[in-house]
Amino acid sequence: MPKLSPRDAVKVYQVSRATLMNVLSNGTISAEKTDAGHWQINPAELARLYAPRASQKAVSRASPGQVSRDEPDQKTALDAADMAARLARAEVALDAERDKVALLQRNLDDLRRMLPPPDAKPRRWWSW
């Protein structure tokens, strides 16, 4: 695939020219400078950081309830094994989140026990 100039990269990827020039200058994206001093950027480097813009043809104008005849039905596209794997990953993530919430609740209870009661006399910091 041919390398892109910064102007072409801005058109293809969702990034401003200033941002692109900053990542080129600090080395986040590797690119080559030609003898004339122009940047030539490998599209794979840009795809690593940025998503390409959707073309106008790819944007669907159908309402959420309608299904286009050009696009496959999402329910038939995913098979049962894929759904089972997704469900298993979601259950593991949910269990991890529940454990995290329980730990945070225990820490919160410990902190509440350490605080003075709300009706207690305020503590003076200075002796005078």
N, C-alpha and C positions, 0 to 999 in steps of 0.2 A: 504494500500500500504506500502511495507517495506521502512524503512528509508535508506537513501543513505549515503555512505561515501564520503568524499571530492573528492576522485579520481573518483568515479562514477558520482558525480554531475558535475565535470568538463567535463566528456565525454558526458553527456546528455544535459547540458545547455551551452549556449555560454558565458562562463566566464573563465578567467584564474585562476589558482590555487592561485596565490597571491591575486587577487581580492576577491576570495571566502574566503580566510583566514582572510582578512581584515574585511569583513562584518560580519564574525563570531565573531571576537574578539571585534568589537565595538558594537555588539548587534543588527545590522540591521536585521539579520536573526536569529531567535531563533533556537537553536539546543541543543542536549544533548551530554554530554561527558560520555563515558562508564567508567567502573572501570579501564580499561587499559589506559584511557586518549585519546581515539579515538573519533572523532566527528561523530555523527549520525544526519543527517539532514532530516527533513520532506520535501518531494518533493513539497508539497503545498506552503511552505515558499519560495522555489526557484522559483516556477512558478509565485509567486507574483511579483518578481523582474526581472526575466530573462525569455526569450523565449527559449523553447527547440529547439535543432538543428534539422533541417530537415534531415530525413534519405535519403540515396542515392536513394531509390526506390521512394520517394515522389517528388524528383526533376524531373521536366518535361524537356525532351530534345527536344521537338517540337519547331519549329520556331514560332514566334508570330502570323503568319497568319494561322497556322494549329491548328485544334482542335482535341484533342485526343478522341478516342471513349470511353475511360474509364471515362473521365470527362464529366459532364453534360454541356450543352451549357449555357453560362452565361446569355444570353438573355432570355432563358426560365426559368431559375432558379429564377429570380427576378420577382415578380408579380407587377401589376400596383399600388397597394396600397403602397407597399414598395418604389417604385420609386417616387410616389407622396409625401410621407413623406420625402424622401431624398431631393426632390426638394424644399419643403417648408422650411426645415432646411437650405438649401444652400441659399435660398432667404433671410432668416432672417439674416444669417451671412454676406451676401453681403451688406444688408442695414446697418448693424452695422459697417462694414468696410468703407462704403461710409460716414457715419456720422463721423467716426474717421478721415478720410482724410479731410473732410470739416473743422473740428475743428483744425486740424494741419495747414491747409492752412490759416485759420483766424489768428492763433498764429504767423505764419510766416510773414503774412502781417503786423501785429502789430509790430513785431521786425524790419522789414524793415523800417517802419515809424520812429522808435526810433533811427536808425542809422544815423550818419551824411552823407550828400551827398558825393559821392566819390571824387569830385573835391575840397572839403573843405580843408583848411590848417590843417596839423596834429596838434594835441593838445600836448602841452608840459606838462610833468608831474612835472618837477622841475623848480623852478623859476630862477635859475642862468644860 
